């Protein structure tokens, strides 16, 4: 990856797979977008680590949750590593929640995965 457009396409595709898993409530698909040792910071007060924690987090989210995302900025930070910053609206049965999402994606065995995930609620 050497062009910004490639980083954007990579992050967009990764977030598309993540959002599709959320829409379908497929916890295994969601978790499969993360590295085995991913750092995950959602709305829980403490960070979580790994795919099992990602599955547990999304497992307690309401049925009908979806995530619409727009990638705002990306950059390659090293060979096989990219940073992504996105605007995400989680649509919940009780109303939308808008966040800014920062991810660090890494290439593992020819596949891009999220190794670091952090959301900040937009008020």
Jmol script that loads the backbone (N, CA, C; Angstrom):
load data "model"
ATOM      1  N   UNK A   1       0.860  -1.166   0.000  1.00  0.00           N
ATOM      2  CA  UNK A   1       0.000   0.000   0.000  1.00  0.00           C
ATOM      3  C   UNK A   1       0.903   1.225   0.000  1.00  0.00           C
ATOM      4  N   UNK A   2       0.775   2.044  -1.015  1.00  0.00           N
ATOM      5  CA  UNK A   2       1.601   3.248  -1.065  1.00  0.00           C
ATOM      6  C   UNK A   2       0.796   4.501  -1.400  1.00  0.00           C
ATOM      7  N   UNK A   3      -0.446   4.360  -1.753  1.00  0.00           N
ATOM      8  CA  UNK A   3      -1.265   5.516  -2.108  1.00  0.00           C
ATOM      9  C   UNK A   3      -2.373   5.702  -1.081  1.00  0.00           C
ATOM     10  N   UNK A   4      -2.718   6.945  -0.759  1.00  0.00           N
ATOM     11  CA  UNK A   4      -3.813   7.190   0.192  1.00  0.00           C
ATOM     12  C   UNK A   4      -5.119   6.531  -0.237  1.00  0.00           C
ATOM     13  N   UNK A   5      -5.375   6.470  -1.546  1.00  0.00           N
ATOM     14  CA  UNK A   5      -6.609   5.855  -2.025  1.00  0.00           C
ATOM     15  C   UNK A   5      -6.657   4.383  -1.643  1.00  0.00           C
ATOM     16  N   UNK A   6      -5.503   3.722  -1.656  1.00  0.00           N
ATOM     17  CA  UNK A   6      -5.451   2.316  -1.290  1.00  0.00           C
ATOM     18  C   UNK A   6      -5.759   2.134   0.186  1.00  0.00           C
ATOM     19  N   UNK A   7      -5.225   2.986   1.036  1.00  0.00           N
ATOM     20  CA  UNK A   7      -5.523   2.915   2.469  1.00  0.00           C
ATOM     21  C   UNK A   7      -7.004   3.144   2.709  1.00  0.00           C
ATOM     22  N   UNK A   8      -7.594   4.101   1.999  1.00  0.00           N
ATOM     23  CA  UNK A   8      -9.020   4.379   2.156  1.00  0.00           C
ATOM     24  C   UNK A   8      -9.852   3.180   1.720  1.00  0.00           C
ATOM     25  N   UNK A   9      -9.515   2.590   0.592  1.00  0.00           N
ATOM     26  CA  UNK A   9     -10.251   1.416   0.108  1.00  0.00           C
ATOM     27  C   UNK A   9     -10.116   0.250   1.080  1.00  0.00           C
ATOM     28  N   UNK A  10      -8.930   0.071   1.638  1.00  0.00           N
ATOM     29  CA  UNK A  10      -8.681  -1.007   2.582  1.00  0.00           C
ATOM     30  C   UNK A  10      -9.508  -0.828   3.851  1.00  0.00           C
ATOM     31  N   UNK A  11      -9.474   0.363   4.422  1.00  0.00           N
ATOM     32  CA  UNK A  11     -10.231   0.637   5.650  1.00  0.00           C
ATOM     33  C   UNK A  11     -11.731   0.560   5.366  1.00  0.00           C
ATOM     34  N   UNK A  12     -12.175   1.105   4.250  1.00  0.00           N
ATOM     35  CA  UNK A  12     -13.607   1.060   3.896  1.00  0.00           C
ATOM     36  C   UNK A  12     -14.104  -0.377   3.777  1.00  0.00           C
ATOM     37  N   UNK A  13     -13.344  -1.220   3.091  1.00  0.00           N
ATOM     38  CA  UNK A  13     -13.742  -2.616   2.919  1.00  0.00           C
ATOM     39  C   UNK A  13     -13.795  -3.341   4.264  1.00  0.00           C
ATOM     40  N   UNK A  14     -12.824  -3.072   5.116  1.00  0.00           N
ATOM     41  CA  UNK A  14     -12.791  -3.686   6.441  1.00  0.00           C
ATOM     42  C   UNK A  14     -14.006  -3.253   7.255  1.00  0.00           C
ATOM     43  N   UNK A  15     -14.321  -1.966   7.247  1.00  0.00           N
ATOM     44  CA  UNK A  15     -15.485  -1.482   7.993  1.00  0.00           C
ATOM     45  C   UNK A  15     -16.796  -1.949   7.359  1.00  0.00           C
ATOM     46  N   UNK A  16     -16.823  -2.159   6.052  1.00  0.00           N
ATOM     47  CA  UNK A  16     -18.009  -2.736   5.416  1.00  0.00           C
ATOM     48  C   UNK A  16     -18.281  -4.141   5.960  1.00  0.00           C
ATOM     49  N   UNK A  17     -17.246  -4.960   6.085  1.00  0.00           N
ATOM     50  CA  UNK A  17     -17.420  -6.329   6.611  1.00  0.00           C
ATOM     51  C   UNK A  17     -17.875  -6.289   8.067  1.00  0.00           C
ATOM     52  N   UNK A  18     -17.276  -5.386   8.853  1.00  0.00           N
ATOM     53  CA  UNK A  18     -17.654  -5.203  10.258  1.00  0.00           C
ATOM     54  C   UNK A  18     -19.127  -4.793  10.355  1.00  0.00           C
ATOM     55  N   UNK A  19     -19.533  -3.790   9.574  1.00  0.00           N
ATOM     56  CA  UNK A  19     -20.911  -3.293   9.614  1.00  0.00           C
ATOM     57  C   UNK A  19     -21.905  -4.354   9.140  1.00  0.00           C
ATOM     58  N   UNK A  20     -21.522  -5.151   8.153  1.00  0.00           N
ATOM     59  CA  UNK A  20     -22.396  -6.221   7.684  1.00  0.00           C
ATOM     60  C   UNK A  20     -22.628  -7.244   8.791  1.00  0.00           C
ATOM     61  N   UNK A  21     -21.579  -7.572   9.533  1.00  0.00           N
ATOM     62  CA  UNK A  21     -21.734  -8.488  10.661  1.00  0.00           C
ATOM     63  C   UNK A  21     -22.659  -7.924  11.727  1.00  0.00           C
ATOM     64  N   UNK A  22     -22.547  -6.627  11.978  1.00  0.00           N
ATOM     65  CA  UNK A  22     -23.437  -5.982  12.948  1.00  0.00           C
ATOM     66  C   UNK A  22     -24.876  -6.048  12.458  1.00  0.00           C
ATOM     67  N   UNK A  23     -25.080  -5.695  11.207  1.00  0.00           N
ATOM     68  CA  UNK A  23     -26.439  -5.701  10.636  1.00  0.00           C
ATOM     69  C   UNK A  23     -27.079  -7.085  10.730  1.00  0.00           C
ATOM     70  N   UNK A  24     -26.292  -8.117  10.473  1.00  0.00           N
ATOM     71  CA  UNK A  24     -26.803  -9.482  10.494  1.00  0.00           C
ATOM     72  C   UNK A  24     -26.743 -10.112  11.889  1.00  0.00           C
ATOM     73  N   UNK A  25     -26.180  -9.373  12.848  1.00  0.00           N
ATOM     74  CA  UNK A  25     -25.970  -9.853  14.217  1.00  0.00           C
ATOM     75  C   UNK A  25     -25.175 -11.161  14.209  1.00  0.00           C
ATOM     76  N   UNK A  26     -24.162 -11.175  13.366  1.00  0.00           N
ATOM     77  CA  UNK A  26     -23.278 -12.332  13.235  1.00  0.00           C
ATOM     78  C   UNK A  26     -22.013 -12.032  14.042  1.00  0.00           C
ATOM     79  N   UNK A  27     -22.031 -12.442  15.295  1.00  0.00           N
ATOM     80  CA  UNK A  27     -20.944 -12.110  16.214  1.00  0.00           C
ATOM     81  C   UNK A  27     -19.602 -12.670  15.753  1.00  0.00           C
ATOM     82  N   UNK A  28     -19.627 -13.845  15.144  1.00  0.00           N
ATOM     83  CA  UNK A  28     -18.373 -14.432  14.660  1.00  0.00           C
ATOM     84  C   UNK A  28     -17.803 -13.617  13.505  1.00  0.00           C
ATOM     85  N   UNK A  29     -18.672 -13.145  12.611  1.00  0.00           N
ATOM     86  CA  UNK A  29     -18.191 -12.312  11.506  1.00  0.00           C
ATOM     87  C   UNK A  29     -17.617 -11.004  12.037  1.00  0.00           C
ATOM     88  N   UNK A  30     -18.292 -10.400  12.995  1.00  0.00           N
ATOM     89  CA  UNK A  30     -17.775  -9.151  13.577  1.00  0.00           C
ATOM     90  C   UNK A  30     -16.390  -9.405  14.151  1.00  0.00           C
ATOM     91  N   UNK A  31     -16.279 -10.409  15.000  1.00  0.00           N
ATOM     92  CA  UNK A  31     -15.006 -10.703  15.670  1.00  0.00           C
ATOM     93  C   UNK A  31     -13.909 -11.082  14.687  1.00  0.00           C
ATOM     94  N   UNK A  32     -14.281 -11.709  13.573  1.00  0.00           N
ATOM     95  CA  UNK A  32     -13.295 -12.134  12.574  1.00  0.00           C
ATOM     96  C   UNK A  32     -12.612 -10.950  11.898  1.00  0.00           C
ATOM     97  N   UNK A  33     -13.144  -9.736  12.068  1.00  0.00           N
ATOM     98  CA  UNK A  33     -12.529  -8.545  11.483  1.00  0.00           C
ATOM     99  C   UNK A  33     -11.437  -7.979  12.392  1.00  0.00           C
ATOM    100  N   UNK A  34     -11.207  -8.597  13.533  1.00  0.00           N
ATOM    101  CA  UNK A  34     -10.240  -8.129  14.521  1.00  0.00           C
ATOM    102  C   UNK A  34      -9.108  -9.140  14.671  1.00  0.00           C
ATOM    103  N   UNK A  35      -7.941  -8.644  15.070  1.00  0.00           N
ATOM    104  CA  UNK A  35      -6.834  -9.547  15.379  1.00  0.00           C
ATOM    105  C   UNK A  35      -7.159 -10.300  16.670  1.00  0.00           C
ATOM    106  N   UNK A  36      -6.464 -11.398  16.877  1.00  0.00           N
ATOM    107  CA  UNK A  36      -6.666 -12.210  18.087  1.00  0.00           C
ATOM    108  C   UNK A  36      -6.419 -11.404  19.362  1.00  0.00           C
ATOM    109  N   UNK A  37      -5.514 -10.428  19.287  1.00  0.00           N
ATOM    110  CA  UNK A  37      -5.137  -9.645  20.480  1.00  0.00           C
ATOM    111  C   UNK A  37      -5.595  -8.185  20.394  1.00  0.00           C
ATOM    112  N   UNK A  38      -6.627  -7.931  19.611  1.00  0.00           N
ATOM    113  CA  UNK A  38      -7.084  -6.549  19.381  1.00  0.00           C
ATOM    114  C   UNK A  38      -7.401  -5.819  20.684  1.00  0.00           C
ATOM    115  N   UNK A  39      -7.053  -4.551  20.718  1.00  0.00           N
ATOM    116  CA  UNK A  39      -7.481  -3.642  21.787  1.00  0.00           C
ATOM    117  C   UNK A  39      -8.792  -3.036  21.329  1.00  0.00           C
ATOM    118  N   UNK A  40      -9.839  -3.161  22.142  1.00  0.00           N
ATOM    119  CA  UNK A  40     -11.180  -2.726  21.770  1.00  0.00           C
ATOM    120  C   UNK A  40     -11.725  -1.802  22.850  1.00  0.00           C
ATOM    121  N   UNK A  41     -12.026  -0.557  22.460  1.00  0.00           N
ATOM    122  CA  UNK A  41     -12.632   0.394  23.393  1.00  0.00           C
ATOM    123  C   UNK A  41     -13.934   0.888  22.799  1.00  0.00           C
ATOM    124  N   UNK A  42     -15.027   0.289  23.241  1.00  0.00           N
ATOM    125  CA  UNK A  42     -16.361   0.744  22.870  1.00  0.00           C
ATOM    126  C   UNK A  42     -16.846   1.701  23.943  1.00  0.00           C
ATOM    127  N   UNK A  43     -18.109   1.582  24.341  1.00  0.00           N
ATOM    128  CA  UNK A  43     -18.672   2.456  25.362  1.00  0.00           C
ATOM    129  C   UNK A  43     -18.493   1.918  26.779  1.00  0.00           C
ATOM    130  N   UNK A  44     -17.991   0.705  26.924  1.00  0.00           N
ATOM    131  CA  UNK A  44     -17.738   0.191  28.266  1.00  0.00           C
ATOM    132  C   UNK A  44     -16.639   1.025  28.921  1.00  0.00           C
ATOM    133  N   UNK A  45     -16.651   1.117  30.246  1.00  0.00           N
ATOM    134  CA  UNK A  45     -15.661   1.979  30.912  1.00  0.00           C
ATOM    135  C   UNK A  45     -14.223   1.469  30.796  1.00  0.00           C
ATOM    136  N   UNK A  46     -14.052   0.184  30.595  1.00  0.00           N
ATOM    137  CA  UNK A  46     -12.706  -0.392  30.507  1.00  0.00           C
ATOM    138  C   UNK A  46     -12.466  -0.940  29.106  1.00  0.00           C
ATOM    139  N   UNK A  47     -11.237  -0.876  28.630  1.00  0.00           N
ATOM    140  CA  UNK A  47     -10.935  -1.490  27.328  1.00  0.00           C
ATOM    141  C   UNK A  47     -11.015  -3.007  27.441  1.00  0.00           C
ATOM    142  N   UNK A  48     -11.200  -3.633  26.293  1.00  0.00           N
ATOM    143  CA  UNK A  48     -11.247  -5.088  26.228  1.00  0.00           C
ATOM    144  C   UNK A  48     -10.209  -5.552  25.209  1.00  0.00           C
ATOM    145  N   UNK A  49      -9.897  -6.822  25.259  1.00  0.00           N
ATOM    146  CA  UNK A  49      -8.857  -7.351  24.393  1.00  0.00           C
ATOM    147  C   UNK A  49      -9.290  -8.668  23.765  1.00  0.00           C
ATOM    148  N   UNK A  50      -9.101  -8.777  22.463  1.00  0.00           N
ATOM    149  CA  UNK A  50      -9.314 -10.030  21.759  1.00  0.00           C
ATOM    150  C   UNK A  50     -10.699 -10.218  21.187  1.00  0.00           C
ATOM    151  N   UNK A  51     -10.794 -11.243  20.352  1.00  0.00           N
ATOM    152  CA  UNK A  51     -12.038 -11.521  19.633  1.00  0.00           C
ATOM    153  C   UNK A  51     -13.186 -11.919  20.555  1.00  0.00           C
ATOM    154  N   UNK A  52     -12.889 -12.675  21.611  1.00  0.00           N
ATOM    155  CA  UNK A  52     -13.964 -13.064  22.530  1.00  0.00           C
ATOM    156  C   UNK A  52     -14.591 -11.831  23.167  1.00  0.00           C
ATOM    157  N   UNK A  53     -13.782 -10.841  23.506  1.00  0.00           N
ATOM    158  CA  UNK A  53     -14.299  -9.610  24.105  1.00  0.00           C
ATOM    159  C   UNK A  53     -15.139  -8.838  23.097  1.00  0.00           C
ATOM    160  N   UNK A  54     -14.730  -8.836  21.830  1.00  0.00           N
ATOM    161  CA  UNK A  54     -15.508  -8.168  20.782  1.00  0.00           C
ATOM    162  C   UNK A  54     -16.868  -8.854  20.650  1.00  0.00           C
ATOM    163  N   UNK A  55     -16.879 -10.185  20.635  1.00  0.00           N
ATOM    164  CA  UNK A  55     -18.142 -10.906  20.526  1.00  0.00           C
ATOM    165  C   UNK A  55     -19.037 -10.622  21.736  1.00  0.00           C
ATOM    166  N   UNK A  56     -18.466 -10.585  22.918  1.00  0.00           N
ATOM    167  CA  UNK A  56     -19.260 -10.307  24.122  1.00  0.00           C
ATOM    168  C   UNK A  56     -19.850  -8.901  24.063  1.00  0.00           C
ATOM    169  N   UNK A  57     -19.076  -7.941  23.619  1.00  0.00           N
ATOM    170  CA  UNK A  57     -19.547  -6.557  23.535  1.00  0.00           C
ATOM    171  C   UNK A  57     -20.728  -6.447  22.575  1.00  0.00           C
ATOM    172  N   UNK A  58     -20.579  -6.969  21.364  1.00  0.00           N
ATOM    173  CA  UNK A  58     -21.658  -6.862  20.391  1.00  0.00           C
ATOM    174  C   UNK A  58     -22.825  -7.783  20.725  1.00  0.00           C
ATOM    175  N   UNK A  59     -22.574  -8.838  21.474  1.00  0.00           N
ATOM    176  CA  UNK A  59     -23.646  -9.726  21.899  1.00  0.00           C
ATOM    177  C   UNK A  59     -24.620  -9.058  22.852  1.00  0.00           C
ATOM    178  N   UNK A  60     -24.153  -8.056  23.580  1.00  0.00           N
ATOM    179  CA  UNK A  60     -25.054  -7.365  24.517  1.00  0.00           C
ATOM    180  C   UNK A  60     -25.705  -6.124  23.905  1.00  0.00           C
ATOM    181  N   UNK A  61     -25.446  -5.867  22.626  1.00  0.00           N
ATOM    182  CA  UNK A  61     -26.073  -4.733  21.945  1.00  0.00           C
ATOM    183  C   UNK A  61     -27.495  -5.119  21.523  1.00  0.00           C
ATOM    184  N   UNK A  62     -28.373  -4.136  21.339  1.00  0.00           N
ATOM    185  CA  UNK A  62     -29.767  -4.456  21.020  1.00  0.00           C
ATOM    186  C   UNK A  62     -29.935  -5.085  19.640  1.00  0.00           C
ATOM    187  N   UNK A  63     -30.919  -5.962  19.543  1.00  0.00           N
ATOM    188  CA  UNK A  63     -31.278  -6.545  18.256  1.00  0.00           C
ATOM    189  C   UNK A  63     -31.730  -5.406  17.346  1.00  0.00           C
ATOM    190  N   UNK A  64     -31.305  -5.446  16.104  1.00  0.00           N
ATOM    191  CA  UNK A  64     -31.665  -4.397  15.149  1.00  0.00           C
ATOM    192  C   UNK A  64     -30.598  -3.332  14.980  1.00  0.00           C
ATOM    193  N   UNK A  65     -29.494  -3.456  15.710  1.00  0.00           N
ATOM    194  CA  UNK A  65     -28.401  -2.491  15.595  1.00  0.00           C
ATOM    195  C   UNK A  65     -27.804  -2.534  14.194  1.00  0.00           C
ATOM    196  N   UNK A  66     -27.532  -1.351  13.640  1.00  0.00           N
ATOM    197  CA  UNK A  66     -26.782  -1.242  12.385  1.00  0.00           C
ATOM    198  C   UNK A  66     -25.724  -0.161  12.563  1.00  0.00           C
ATOM    199  N   UNK A  67     -24.763  -0.149  11.657  1.00  0.00           N
ATOM    200  CA  UNK A  67     -23.687   0.848  11.707  1.00  0.00           C
ATOM    201  C   UNK A  67     -23.435   1.378  10.304  1.00  0.00           C
ATOM    202  N   UNK A  68     -23.695   2.666  10.114  1.00  0.00           N
ATOM    203  CA  UNK A  68     -23.400   3.337   8.849  1.00  0.00           C
ATOM    204  C   UNK A  68     -22.106   4.119   9.038  1.00  0.00           C
ATOM    205  N   UNK A  69     -21.170   3.960   8.123  1.00  0.00           N
ATOM    206  CA  UNK A  69     -19.872   4.619   8.300  1.00  0.00           C
ATOM    207  C   UNK A  69     -19.441   5.388   7.063  1.00  0.00           C
ATOM    208  N   UNK A  70     -18.705   6.462   7.329  1.00  0.00           N
ATOM    209  CA  UNK A  70     -18.054   7.239   6.280  1.00  0.00           C
ATOM    210  C   UNK A  70     -16.607   7.417   6.711  1.00  0.00           C
ATOM    211  N   UNK A  71     -15.695   6.921   5.905  1.00  0.00           N
ATOM    212  CA  UNK A  71     -14.274   7.073   6.213  1.00  0.00           C
ATOM    213  C   UNK A  71     -13.874   8.514   5.902  1.00  0.00           C
ATOM    214  N   UNK A  72     -13.328   9.195   6.903  1.00  0.00           N
ATOM    215  CA  UNK A  72     -12.956  10.604   6.764  1.00  0.00           C
ATOM    216  C   UNK A  72     -11.476  10.810   6.462  1.00  0.00           C
ATOM    217  N   UNK A  73     -10.643   9.913   6.975  1.00  0.00           N
ATOM    218  CA  UNK A  73      -9.196  10.081   6.805  1.00  0.00           C
ATOM    219  C   UNK A  73      -8.515   8.726   6.975  1.00  0.00           C
ATOM    220  N   UNK A  74      -7.520   8.489   6.164  1.00  0.00           N
ATOM    221  CA  UNK A  74      -6.693   7.289   6.318  1.00  0.00           C
ATOM    222  C   UNK A  74      -5.256   7.634   6.004  1.00  0.00           C
ATOM    223  N   UNK A  75      -4.381   6.790   6.472  1.00  0.00           N
ATOM    224  CA  UNK A  75      -2.983   6.888   6.055  1.00  0.00           C
ATOM    225  C   UNK A  75      -2.280   5.581   6.378  1.00  0.00           C
ATOM    226  N   UNK A  76      -1.317   5.279   5.547  1.00  0.00           N
ATOM    227  CA  UNK A  76      -0.455   4.138   5.801  1.00  0.00           C
ATOM    228  C   UNK A  76       0.547   4.581   6.861  1.00  0.00           C
ATOM    229  N   UNK A  77       0.659   3.833   7.944  1.00  0.00           N
ATOM    230  CA  UNK A  77       1.588   4.219   9.007  1.00  0.00           C
ATOM    231  C   UNK A  77       2.872   3.402   8.965  1.00  0.00           C
ATOM    232  N   UNK A  78       2.841   2.289   8.280  1.00  0.00           N
ATOM    233  CA  UNK A  78       4.006   1.427   8.074  1.00  0.00           C
ATOM    234  C   UNK A  78       3.588   0.377   7.053  1.00  0.00           C
ATOM    235  N   UNK A  79       4.530  -0.307   6.455  1.00  0.00           N
ATOM    236  CA  UNK A  79       4.127  -1.384   5.553  1.00  0.00           C
ATOM    237  C   UNK A  79       3.246  -2.385   6.304  1.00  0.00           C
ATOM    238  N   UNK A  80       2.072  -2.646   5.765  1.00  0.00           N
ATOM    239  CA  UNK A  80       1.161  -3.590   6.411  1.00  0.00           C
ATOM    240  C   UNK A  80       0.376  -3.016   7.577  1.00  0.00           C
ATOM    241  N   UNK A  81       0.360  -1.696   7.727  1.00  0.00           N
ATOM    242  CA  UNK A  81      -0.405  -1.065   8.809  1.00  0.00           C
ATOM    243  C   UNK A  81      -1.013   0.241   8.314  1.00  0.00           C
ATOM    244  N   UNK A  82      -2.290   0.440   8.627  1.00  0.00           N
ATOM    245  CA  UNK A  82      -2.989   1.656   8.196  1.00  0.00           C
ATOM    246  C   UNK A  82      -3.852   2.182   9.336  1.00  0.00           C
ATOM    247  N   UNK A  83      -3.979   3.487   9.370  1.00  0.00           N
ATOM    248  CA  UNK A  83      -4.811   4.179  10.347  1.00  0.00           C
ATOM    249  C   UNK A  83      -6.062   4.661   9.631  1.00  0.00           C
ATOM    250  N   UNK A  84      -7.203   4.493  10.264  1.00  0.00           N
ATOM    251  CA  UNK A  84      -8.451   4.979   9.703  1.00  0.00           C
ATOM    252  C   UNK A  84      -9.244   5.765  10.727  1.00  0.00           C
ATOM    253  N   UNK A  85      -9.898   6.824  10.260  1.00  0.00           N
ATOM    254  CA  UNK A  85     -10.741   7.668  11.101  1.00  0.00           C
ATOM    255  C   UNK A  85     -12.073   7.796  10.377  1.00  0.00           C
ATOM    256  N   UNK A  86     -13.161   7.433  11.046  1.00  0.00           N
ATOM    257  CA  UNK A  86     -14.466   7.387  10.386  1.00  0.00           C
ATOM    258  C   UNK A  86     -15.543   8.019  11.252  1.00  0.00           C
ATOM    259  N   UNK A  87     -16.560   8.503  10.577  1.00  0.00           N
ATOM    260  CA  UNK A  87     -17.787   8.953  11.220  1.00  0.00           C
ATOM    261  C   UNK A  87     -18.748   7.768  11.136  1.00  0.00           C
ATOM    262  N   UNK A  88     -19.280   7.335  12.277  1.00  0.00           N
ATOM    263  CA  UNK A  88     -20.172   6.177  12.313  1.00  0.00           C
ATOM    264  C   UNK A  88     -21.452   6.567  13.025  1.00  0.00           C
ATOM    265  N   UNK A  89     -22.565   6.164  12.455  1.00  0.00           N
ATOM    266  CA  UNK A  89     -23.845   6.296  13.144  1.00  0.00           C
ATOM    267  C   UNK A  89     -24.368   4.901  13.412  1.00  0.00           C
ATOM    268  N   UNK A  90     -24.435   4.567  14.698  1.00  0.00           N
ATOM    269  CA  UNK A  90     -25.065   3.317  15.107  1.00  0.00           C
ATOM    270  C   UNK A  90     -26.563   3.596  15.196  1.00  0.00           C
ATOM    271  N   UNK A  91     -27.333   2.840  14.473  1.00  0.00           N
ATOM    272  CA  UNK A  91     -28.787   2.984  14.535  1.00  0.00           C
ATOM    273  C   UNK A  91     -29.317   1.894  15.449  1.00  0.00           C
ATOM    274  N   UNK A  92     -29.901   2.363  16.553  1.00  0.00           N
ATOM    275  CA  UNK A  92     -30.432   1.481  17.583  1.00  0.00           C
ATOM    276  C   UNK A  92     -31.953   1.634  17.620  1.00  0.00           C
ATOM    277  N   UNK A  93     -32.658   0.651  18.160  1.00  0.00           N
ATOM    278  CA  UNK A  93     -34.113   0.787  18.273  1.00  0.00           C
ATOM    279  C   UNK A  93     -34.535   2.037  19.060  1.00  0.00           C
ATOM    280  N   UNK A  94     -33.701   2.482  19.998  1.00  0.00           N
ATOM    281  CA  UNK A  94     -34.045   3.661  20.806  1.00  0.00           C
ATOM    282  C   UNK A  94     -33.476   4.956  20.233  1.00  0.00           C
ATOM    283  N   UNK A  95     -32.915   4.904  19.028  1.00  0.00           N
ATOM    284  CA  UNK A  95     -32.423   6.107  18.373  1.00  0.00           C
ATOM    285  C   UNK A  95     -30.967   5.987  17.957  1.00  0.00           C
ATOM    286  N   UNK A  96     -30.524   6.917  17.108  1.00  0.00           N
ATOM    287  CA  UNK A  96     -29.154   6.858  16.595  1.00  0.00           C
ATOM    288  C   UNK A  96     -28.124   7.343  17.619  1.00  0.00           C
ATOM    289  N   UNK A  97     -26.933   6.786  17.502  1.00  0.00           N
ATOM    290  CA  UNK A  97     -25.788   7.211  18.301  1.00  0.00           C
ATOM    291  C   UNK A  97     -24.643   7.458  17.328  1.00  0.00           C
ATOM    292  N   UNK A  98     -24.159   8.690  17.294  1.00  0.00           N
ATOM    293  CA  UNK A  98     -23.070   9.047  16.372  1.00  0.00           C
ATOM    294  C   UNK A  98     -21.749   9.022  17.124  1.00  0.00           C
ATOM    295  N   UNK A  99     -20.739   8.438  16.480  1.00  0.00           N
ATOM    296  CA  UNK A  99     -19.407   8.343  17.075  1.00  0.00           C
ATOM    297  C   UNK A  99     -18.352   8.656  16.029  1.00  0.00           C
ATOM    298  N   UNK A 100     -17.187   8.979  16.509  1.00  0.00           N
ATOM    299  CA  UNK A 100     -15.989   8.973  15.681  1.00  0.00           C
ATOM    300  C   UNK A 100     -15.245   7.696  16.048  1.00  0.00           C
ATOM    301  N   UNK A 101     -14.819   6.992  15.040  1.00  0.00           N
ATOM    302  CA  UNK A 101     -14.139   5.717  15.212  1.00  0.00           C
ATOM    303  C   UNK A 101     -12.727   5.826  14.667  1.00  0.00           C
ATOM    304  N   UNK A 102     -11.771   5.436  15.476  1.00  0.00           N
ATOM    305  CA  UNK A 102     -10.389   5.329  15.029  1.00  0.00           C
ATOM    306  C   UNK A 102     -10.012   3.855  15.051  1.00  0.00           C
ATOM    307  N   UNK A 103      -9.445   3.381  13.957  1.00  0.00           N
ATOM    308  CA  UNK A 103      -8.964   2.006  13.892  1.00  0.00           C
ATOM    309  C   UNK A 103      -7.531   1.991  13.380  1.00  0.00           C
ATOM    310  N   UNK A 104      -6.791   1.036  13.867  1.00  0.00           N
ATOM    311  CA  UNK A 104      -5.506   0.696  13.282  1.00  0.00           C
ATOM    312  C   UNK A 104      -5.692  -0.691  12.694  1.00  0.00           C
ATOM    313  N   UNK A 105      -5.456  -0.797  11.401  1.00  0.00           N
ATOM    314  CA  UNK A 105      -5.613  -2.070  10.698  1.00  0.00           C
ATOM    315  C   UNK A 105      -4.232  -2.596  10.329  1.00  0.00           C
ATOM    316  N   UNK A 106      -4.093  -3.908  10.439  1.00  0.00           N
ATOM    317  CA  UNK A 106      -2.828  -4.550  10.087  1.00  0.00           C
ATOM    318  C   UNK A 106      -3.115  -5.697   9.120  1.00  0.00           C
ATOM    319  N   UNK A 107      -2.144  -5.953   8.276  1.00  0.00           N
ATOM    320  CA  UNK A 107      -2.278  -7.052   7.333  1.00  0.00           C
ATOM    321  C   UNK A 107      -1.682  -8.305   7.955  1.00  0.00           C
ATOM    322  N   UNK A 108      -2.489  -9.338   8.015  1.00  0.00           N
ATOM    323  CA  UNK A 108      -2.056 -10.629   8.560  1.00  0.00           C
ATOM    324  C   UNK A 108      -2.431 -11.717   7.559  1.00  0.00           C
ATOM    325  N   UNK A 109      -1.450 -12.419   7.073  1.00  0.00           N
ATOM    326  CA  UNK A 109      -1.688 -13.514   6.122  1.00  0.00           C
ATOM    327  C   UNK A 109      -2.548 -13.067   4.942  1.00  0.00           C
ATOM    328  N   UNK A 110      -2.265 -11.866   4.398  1.00  0.00           N
ATOM    329  CA  UNK A 110      -2.974 -11.358   3.237  1.00  0.00           C
ATOM    330  C   UNK A 110      -4.355 -10.796   3.525  1.00  0.00           C
ATOM    331  N   UNK A 111      -4.710 -10.660   4.787  1.00  0.00           N
ATOM    332  CA  UNK A 111      -6.032 -10.157   5.187  1.00  0.00           C
ATOM    333  C   UNK A 111      -5.860  -8.978   6.126  1.00  0.00           C
ATOM    334  N   UNK A 112      -6.668  -7.943   5.931  1.00  0.00           N
ATOM    335  CA  UNK A 112      -6.608  -6.773   6.796  1.00  0.00           C
ATOM    336  C   UNK A 112      -7.560  -6.941   7.961  1.00  0.00           C
ATOM    337  N   UNK A 113      -7.041  -6.674   9.168  1.00  0.00           N
ATOM    338  CA  UNK A 113      -7.798  -6.849  10.410  1.00  0.00           C
ATOM    339  C   UNK A 113      -7.603  -5.635  11.309  1.00  0.00           C
ATOM    340  N   UNK A 114      -8.565  -5.401  12.176  1.00  0.00           N
ATOM    341  CA  UNK A 114      -8.488  -4.303  13.138  1.00  0.00           C
ATOM    342  C   UNK A 114      -7.687  -4.771  14.350  1.00  0.00           C
ATOM    343  N   UNK A 115      -6.614  -4.046  14.657  1.00  0.00           N
ATOM    344  CA  UNK A 115      -5.834  -4.378  15.853  1.00  0.00           C
ATOM    345  C   UNK A 115      -6.094  -3.398  16.992  1.00  0.00           C
ATOM    346  N   UNK A 116      -6.656  -2.249  16.657  1.00  0.00           N
ATOM    347  CA  UNK A 116      -6.976  -1.229  17.669  1.00  0.00           C
ATOM    348  C   UNK A 116      -8.267  -0.535  17.225  1.00  0.00           C
ATOM    349  N   UNK A 117      -9.231  -0.436  18.154  1.00  0.00           N
ATOM    350  CA  UNK A 117     -10.545   0.139  17.860  1.00  0.00           C
ATOM    351  C   UNK A 117     -10.921   1.038  19.004  1.00  0.00           C
ATOM    352  N   UNK A 118     -11.281   2.284  18.688  1.00  0.00           N
ATOM    353  CA  UNK A 118     -11.654   3.237  19.741  1.00  0.00           C
ATOM    354  C   UNK A 118     -12.758   4.150  19.228  1.00  0.00           C
ATOM    355  N   UNK A 119     -13.862   4.226  19.970  1.00  0.00           N
ATOM    356  CA  UNK A 119     -14.943   5.148  19.603  1.00  0.00           C
ATOM    357  C   UNK A 119     -15.025   6.276  20.603  1.00  0.00           C
ATOM    358  N   UNK A 120     -15.427   7.434  20.097  1.00  0.00           N
ATOM    359  CA  UNK A 120     -15.712   8.610  20.914  1.00  0.00           C
ATOM    360  C   UNK A 120     -17.080   9.110  20.494  1.00  0.00           C
ATOM    361  N   UNK A 121     -17.968   9.211  21.451  1.00  0.00           N
ATOM    362  CA  UNK A 121     -19.324   9.672  21.141  1.00  0.00           C
ATOM    363  C   UNK A 121     -19.312  11.134  20.731  1.00  0.00           C
ATOM    364  N   UNK A 122     -20.081  11.441  19.693  1.00  0.00           N
ATOM    365  CA  UNK A 122     -20.226  12.815  19.222  1.00  0.00           C
ATOM    366  C   UNK A 122     -21.537  13.317  19.802  1.00  0.00           C
ATOM    367  N   UNK A 123     -21.448  14.389  20.590  1.00  0.00           N
ATOM    368  CA  UNK A 123     -22.653  14.929  21.229  1.00  0.00           C
ATOM    369  C   UNK A 123     -23.221  16.068  20.437  1.00  0.00           C
TER     370      UNK A 123
END
end "model"
wireframe off; spacefill off
backbone 0.3
color backbone group
